[in-house]
């Protein structure tokens, strides 16, 4: 498939991968790795309390955005546990900086992840991680804005199913523009170091 026939999401995913590789092999710089990338945008979702939430509610806040689902057996709880511990470390070392950050968990499984379910799930990792869900159309729209891939897998005996999805922790700026991918593969230390680097 050549570049001209790629879908917009495929092109965005390719940009994300390329920027991640570039960041891994380049020296520290004052320019955010994702500066200028077409990632992020307006959305309307539902919080765990059942209220409507939009991207405008987070204006002026740094955002750490993670897409996953509550029935995820491994990577989602691993990544969210690391994010929760990173937030606790920041709260202890620099409460003012930590207060500038709003972590978001956005479900890619709207069929099962009701507002109450995402609220309980997200809060289990850290009380400030805000769980968000929505209609299938709303989830598709926000995933497209953030260049996130997801697809339900075939149902298993008994009706259960998984959801294949992108695994990224996106750090967004107070203006809603992308800054960097947080390196969840480097654990809590790597996440904290990258937050320290970009959150002022």
C-alpha positions in Angstrom: 0.0 0.0 0.0 1.5 3.3 -1.0 1.2 6.6 1.0 -1.6 8.0 -1.3 -3.9 5.0 -0.6 -3.4 4.9 3.2 -6.2 5.9 5.4 -5.8 9.0 7.6 -5.6 6.8 10.7 -2.9 4.6 9.0 -0.9 7.7 8.2 -1.2 9.0 11.8 -0.2 5.7 13.2 2.9 5.7 10.9 3.8 9.2 12.1 3.4 8.0 15.7 5.7 5.0 15.2 8.3 7.1 13.3 8.3 9.8 16.0 8.7 7.2 18.7 11.7 5.7 17.0 13.2 9.1 16.4 12.8 10.1 20.0 14.4 6.8 21.1 17.6 7.5 19.2 18.0 11.2 19.4 19.6 13.3 22.0 17.6 15.4 24.5 16.2 18.5 22.9 13.9 21.4 23.9 11.6 20.6 21.0 8.8 18.2 22.0 9.0 14.9 19.9 5.4 15.2 18.8 5.4 18.9 18.0 3.4 19.5 14.9 1.9 16.0 14.8 -1.8 15.8 14.0 -2.8 14.1 17.2 -5.6 15.1 19.5 -8.7 17.2 19.0 -12.2 17.9 20.2 -14.3 15.1 21.8 -17.4 14.6 23.8 -17.5 11.7 26.2 -19.1 10.6 29.5 -17.4 10.5 32.9 -17.9 7.9 35.6 -20.4 10.2 37.2 -22.6 10.2 34.1 -21.8 13.8 33.1 -20.8 15.0 29.7 -17.1 15.8 29.4 -15.4 17.6 26.5 -11.9 18.4 25.6 -12.6 22.0 26.6 -13.0 20.9 30.2 -9.2 20.3 30.4 -8.0 23.5 28.8 -4.9 24.8 30.7 -4.1 21.3 32.0 -1.5 18.9 30.8 -3.2 15.6 29.9 -1.9 12.1 29.9 -4.2 10.1 27.7 -4.5 6.3 27.6 -6.9 4.2 25.6 -7.8 0.7 26.9 -10.6 -1.4 28.3 -11.5 -2.7 31.7 -11.5 -6.4 30.6 -8.0 -6.1 29.3 -6.0 -9.0 30.9 -2.5 -7.6 31.0 -1.2 -4.4 29.2 -3.9 -2.0 30.4 -3.6 -2.8 34.1 0.2 -2.8 33.8 0.4 0.6 32.1 -2.2 2.1 34.4 -0.5 0.8 37.5 2.7 2.5 36.3 0.9 5.7 35.5 -0.7 5.7 38.9 2.6 5.2 40.7 4.2 7.9 38.6 1.5 10.3 39.7 2.0 9.4 43.3 5.7 10.0 43.0 5.1 13.4 41.5 2.5 14.3 44.1 5.1 13.6 46.8 8.1 15.3 45.1 6.3 18.3 43.4 2.6 18.6 44.3 2.2 21.8 42.2 3.5 20.1 39.1 1.4 17.1 39.7 -1.7 19.3 40.1 -1.2 20.5 36.5 -1.7 17.1 35.1 -5.0 15.3 34.3 -4.7 11.6 33.5 -7.5 10.2 31.3 -8.4 6.6 30.7 -10.7 6.4 27.6 -12.4 3.1 27.0 -12.4 1.4 23.6 -15.1 -1.0 24.7 -18.2 1.1 25.1 -20.5 -2.0 25.0 -19.2 -3.2 28.4 -17.5 -0.2 29.9 -20.4 1.9 31.3 -19.7 5.1 33.2 -19.8 3.3 36.6 -17.4 0.6 35.4 -14.8 3.0 34.0 -15.0 5.1 37.2 -14.3 2.2 39.5 -11.6 0.8 37.2 -9.6 4.0 36.7 -9.8 5.0 40.4 -8.3 1.6 41.4 -5.0 2.8 39.9 -5.1 6.4 41.1 -8.0 8.6 42.3 -7.2 11.3 39.8 -7.3 9.1 36.7 -10.5 10.1 35.1 -12.3 7.2 33.4 -14.3 8.2 30.2 -16.6 6.3 27.9 -19.3 7.1 25.4 -21.3 5.7 22.5 -19.6 3.6 19.9 -19.7 6.6 17.6 -18.1 8.9 20.2 -15.4 6.4 20.9 -14.6 6.0 17.2 -14.4 9.8 16.9 -12.0 10.3 19.8 -9.8 7.4 18.7 -9.6 8.9 15.2 -8.5 12.3 16.6 -5.8 10.6 18.7 -4.6 8.2 15.9 -5.5 5.2 18.1 -6.3 1.9 16.6 -8.8 -0.5 18.2 -10.8 -3.5 17.0 -12.9 -6.0 19.0 -11.7 -9.6 18.6 -14.0 -12.5 17.8 -16.1 -13.7 20.7 -14.8 -16.6 22.7 -16.9 -19.5 24.0 -19.2 -18.0 26.6 -19.4 -14.6 24.9 -16.3 -12.9 26.2 -14.1 -11.0 23.8 -10.9 -8.9 23.8 -10.2 -5.7 22.1 -7.0 -5.2 20.1 -5.8 -1.6 20.5 -2.8 0.8 20.3 -0.7 0.9 23.5 0.4 4.5 24.0 0.5 7.0 26.9 0.2 10.3 25.2 1.3 13.5 27.0 -0.7 16.5 25.7 0.0 20.1 26.5 -2.2 22.7 28.2 -3.3 23.8 24.7 -4.4 20.3 23.8 -1.4 19.7 21.4 0.8 16.6 21.6 4.1 16.7 23.4 5.5 13.2 23.7 4.8 9.5 24.2 5.5 8.4 27.7 7.7 5.3 27.7 5.6 2.8 29.6 8.1 0.1 28.5 10.7 1.8 30.8 8.4 1.6 33.9 7.6 4.2 36.4 11.1 5.7 36.4 10.9 6.3 32.6 7.4 7.8 32.8 8.4 10.2 35.7 11.6 11.3 33.9 9.7 12.2 30.7 7.0 14.1 32.6 9.8 16.0 34.5 11.2 16.9 31.1 8.1 18.4 29.6 5.7 19.5 32.3 6.8 22.9 33.6 
